[in-house]
Amino acid sequence: MTAVTDSAPPSSRTYPSLRAAWIPLAALCLAFFVEMVDNTLLSVALPTIGRDLGSGTTALQWVTGAYSLTFGGLLLTAGSLADRLGRRRVLLVGLAAFGLISLCVVAVDSAAQLITLRAGLGIAAAAMAPITNSLVFRLFDDQALRMRAMTLMIVVGMSGFVLGPLLGGTALAHVRWEWLLVVNAPIALVAAVGVRLGVAADRPEDLTEDRLDLPGAVLSVLTIGLACYSLTSGVEHGWLSPATVTSVLCAVAAGVAFVWHERRSAVPMLDLGLFSGGTVRGAAIAQIGTSVAMAGVMFGLILHFQYAYGWSPVRAGLANLPVIVTMIVATPLSEWLGKRFGHRVACLVGAACLAAALAGLAWGVDHGYAAIAVCMVVMTIGLRTVMTICAIALVDAMPANRTSIGTALNDTAQEVGTSVGTAVVGTLIAALVTTRLPAGVWSSDLVRSFFHGERITYAVLAVLVGLIATGGALTLTDSHSVEEPA
């Protein structure tokens, strides 16, 4: 690819700076933002939805769970389709589906219909997630620009994840809950226009002509979908319940069948030989660790701020701003670490920050917001460093015609980590405190019990995340150029 010029053909368009690429970059950031914010946007509206639709607790859990289940289960399949049909084309279809499905919320009058709609949104988001990150790499030839663009994408995605409750709580003060989904439609439209105008069409030589591995796609969906459901079911029904045990066994069976099939297929959806290299394997493992930390802390602190402190959704959302600010401010530090010490050392530093922050939270949860905010800053420095370097290393380690699978693998690792982090915190809080978190002002005894449960939970997460992220970082290379060999 060459830098964009007036004579450059559309299919070879790249940009010399972030400013020159503002239209496609803003469009891709919008697409990433809307798919991330939808993870948490409805969480603050669940009580209102329950009253309007006459839903019970289990149904409300699936209002949020249906999205992550289809989203996580279809990421690899969507990435595989994009590498064959065209990344920009699949993204545009995903954006159109996301907007149209969101509009259907105006016709919803039951919890079952809303759950179905959320599952459909998860499918559309799966068609968007692997490709938004993949297309960022197409915009630039320069690796430093790619890293800065990826940083921007991560900041936007994290902002969507963290600001979901804040935006939802603010909107609910003025409009009905349905508007939280209706607003997806104009955002998706603007993003689609920006992608169509600013992102180059796929070149045939950048795509693979191999036939789609349908058995592999089905087995990957079953494996990831059942694994995600197992974590949800474990929290909801108990880890030894028939539903959970059956789901775990089926997930393992599907996973074994997937590996067996992919090793024998002439055109596998996911070339398992890629994992023989430390870069792909280590980056994916480290990404799981970062997402365990992020999801566990975000889920735990939402409960902490709104229940133990009694803060409003708006105030609780504002309390998470240190994460967003640090994501931006820490950019020079993370880039310096990667360039000065290489991927391995930089990610080890990031893993140490994650473990230290979680250990700090185990102490800080009953020492006031200032202590929590400091831990959030340290954690975000670790997140920023590990997530960006690993995302770039993983995609660059993929063949040129498999970049969407690379970003899908990156996103799948993060989704697995998100499910594990949420499940760990939810399970430990339920076991150590209570299975039902009462609304309103808590008694002093319940607050003390909750703080005790948090201390143990974050201590467990510190060990778990430290081992996972460190193990992944140790297999990375010592590259100082922020560019992994393919």
Protein Blocks (a to p, Z undefined) as FASTA:
>chain_A
ZZddfklcfklgccfbfklmmmmmmmmmmmmmmmmmmmmmmmmmmmmmmmmnopafklmm
mmmmmmmmmmmmmmmmmmmmmmmnopklmmmmmmmmmmmmmmmmmmgcbfklmmmmmmmm
mmmmmmmmmmmmmmmmmmpmblklmmmmmmmmmmmmmmmmmmmmmmmmmmmmmmcfklmm
mmmmmmmmmmmmmmmmmmccddfklpcfbdcdfklmmmmmmmmmmmmmmmmmmmmnopkb
mklmmmmmmmmmmmmmmmmmmmmpmbdfbdfklmmpmklmmmmmmmmmmmmmmmmmmmmm
mmmmmmmnopafklmmmmmmmmmmmmmmmmmmmmmmmmmnojmlmmmmmmmmmmmmmmmm
mmmmmnojklmmmmmmmmmmmmmmmmmmmmmmmmmmpcfklmmmmmmmmmmmmmmmmmmm
mmmmmmmmmmmmomcdcehjddfklmmmmmmmmmmmmmmmmmmmmmmmmmmmmmmcfbfk
lpacZZ
